[in-house]
Amino acid sequence: MRVIADTRPNGLSNLLLADRHCLPLSVALHLVPGALIVAVYLFIGEPFVNAIGYPGFLGWAIALCAVLIPVQVGLLWLGRKRNGHFSLRGVLHYTDKPLAHGKLVAMVIPLIAWMMVLGTATAPLNTFFFENFFTWVPYANTGGSGNNAYLDGYSRSITLTTLVICLPLTGISLPLIEELYFRGFLLPRIAHLGGWAPVVNTVLFALYHFWSPWVFVSRVIFTFPGFWFAWRKKDIRLSIGMHVGVTSTLATLGTIALALNLM
């Protein structure tokens, strides 16, 4: 006798798929993945890369994969509960592509420039917060904050291998999952907050990065425009284009520069 899987929504899936998330639930859904990423790094990622003699940055990639890939699977599970098959329809919002392609490109390019320029300009602010408030953090120099500390003390071949492995992960796939989760799933479900919705989402997304708390203020500054436009235009491609555009560009340029012995 063939067993048919039960795809009826249950209490948990109904709660998560509701059009509205109460603020405490939304805060938890924003922040718990970040806490899990740090825990996985400390207990799995860091010991593993130390054992094989690779930079801590690879440990963060492992930790991010260990948490964000199940998050993506969880979104597909919600889609199965809603639709009877694995799908993101009805799970993610802001996916109807209301912006024409030309207008989308014309908006994404300045957002990429904003994020890259402001990310560089606010680096001294990150240094100030780190030196005055976060020197006690045990994983400060492991590359989790996107700095170049993870390049120190390792051979060029090991560092290049690390960057090649991490490029499709931390440069493309994982930022994409973050956008699907934070802007496609969570942000629309706090839309009842009105104009505060993208503010709350941006602040909580910055806080979610527990592995680099000293970047909190600058991360709010350089990500907010893209997240605000995704909310305002109801088109997640804006924040995806900005976020993945920047991370993939920086990861690619860093890898090429090291491969050509330019850094």
Secondary structure, 3 states (H helix, E strand, C coil): CCCCCCCCCCHHHHHHHCCCCCHHHHHHHHHHHHHHHHHHHHHHHHHHHHHHCCCHHHHHHHHHHHHHHHHHHHHHHHHHHHHCCCCCECCECCCCCCCCHHHHHHHHHHHHHHHHHHHHHCHHHHHHHHHHHCCCCCCCCCCCCCCCHHHCCCCHHHHHHHHHHHHHHHHHHHHHHHHHHHHHHHHHHHHHHCCHHHHHHHHHHHHHCCCCHHHHHHHHHHHHHHHHHHHHHCCCHHHHHHHHHHHHHHHHHHHHHHHCCCC
